[in-house]
Amino acid sequence: EMAPGQQSPYSAISAMAIDPIFISLAGVPEFVALGGEPALGDEDRRLLADVRRAPRIEYDGVRQLKQRACRRAFDRFHEIEYRNDTERARAFRSFLSEQAWWIEDHALFRAIHAHENERPWTEWPEALQRREPGAIDRARRELSREVVFQQYLQWLAGLQWKQARSRLHGVQLFGDLPFMVDGDSADVWVRQDQFRLDVSLGAPPDAFSATGQDWGMPVYRWDIVAQQDFRWLRERARRSADLYDGYRVDHLVGFYRTYGRPRDGGEPFFTPAAQAEQEALGERLLHLFRSARAEIIVEDLGTVPDFVRGSLSRLGVPGFRVLRWERHWHAEGQPFRDPSDYPTISVAASGTHDTEPMIVWWERAPDDERRRVNAIPTVQRVSGGSSLLGATEQRVRDVLLETLYASGSELLLLPVQDVFGWRDRINEPATVNDANWTFRLKWPSDHLQSVPEARERCDTLRRWSGQYGRL
């Protein structure tokens, strides 16, 4: 769940909760019983029309609409189901019992957060900041209805998630495990001793930023985390395994060595400091993530030491091979690696949510870089020996995509923009603006079969999947 006012999934107010903005109100019995969408007031109908017309996601409008509708639905649920202990209420209580290990703290945190006008917990009354038992008990009593409302939202989201997964017909669903959640999160509030709030998480200088990045999130106190046997990270792995068939571990290098910037302006540092400790920590955590019985891949991009790559190779964990960055950097002319030589245990990709779309990268690339791409043996084979220099956008798009289908990597991930050759960007690292994370498809996802452009792409990708053994 994203924090109020945020639009980045990496500014999460919870590592466990599903964001209520994903709830489909048409699937909520209480909302339907109240008359559904036709029963919305004039103001809400105007807002609904606006957010549906918008070319990008209007998070504030969506949140307002769903919060108001969900509160009305909850009022009905509380009056008719919960107070009368109906079968539906018992199903709700069963969910709470199963998920008590995370949802009790989360629901209380969200209830207090709402009561405090969504101020961060570091600005709450001191007794609540410190989680004094008396203050916590009092909050549970005084905000009990709001606590149940927050639990109701997670129950609805959980039910709909399970229903959606039941209709996947054998398709596996992958998710993402962010390296960190926001400092203003239920997880940090409950486990303050495990984080350094005086240090800001970031990344050293790399291809995205010459000065490095400052993400504004707290830094793990790895010694305390280890003393508690990595319990929170084990719980995160368990929750991710419940939600997904597998997941991508974000910012993998941070689990080996975390880069912190003191908020008082002191020198940045890595924790742990010594390579032997870094290697031991990273490998222990990868074993931990795997122990939850979900498949994992890792985002190993940016400034990654050689020993981390060696560690992944020994453990057999797939890292990323992004075409534009896979080069023989120490060879004369720095030629591109042929994707057919990518290791089997890896993820071939045309880009990520942090890169500009593939066609934009191609257009901006210097002529000598494009010539080196054109010289890749698999590119030559796929293109029939014709040059990509001066070729149409569609021709460049398809030759590069097919080259990745022909790669040696067992797994392949393509941003949807690259599949279509669109120019829309998901996120630009080290920037905060209204465009980041607001991309939306041109068409509703359940209408794709009726869109000729989408059907052509589907047929083409299916053909390549068969041709290169990816079915």
Helices and strands as residue ranges (DSSP letters): G 20-22, G 25-27, H 29-33, G 37-39, H 42-53, H 59-76, I 77-82, H 87-98, H 100-115, G 121-123, H 126-129, H 133-142, H 144-166, E 174-177, H 186-190, G 192-194, E 195-196, E 199-203, E 213-214, E 219-220, H 222-227, H 231-243, E 246-249, H 252-256, E 258-262, E 269-271, H 275-291, E 295-298, H 306-315, E 319-322, G 323-325, G 339-341, E 346-349, H 358-364, H 367-374, H 377-382, H 393-405, E 411-413, H 416-420, G 445-450, H 452-467
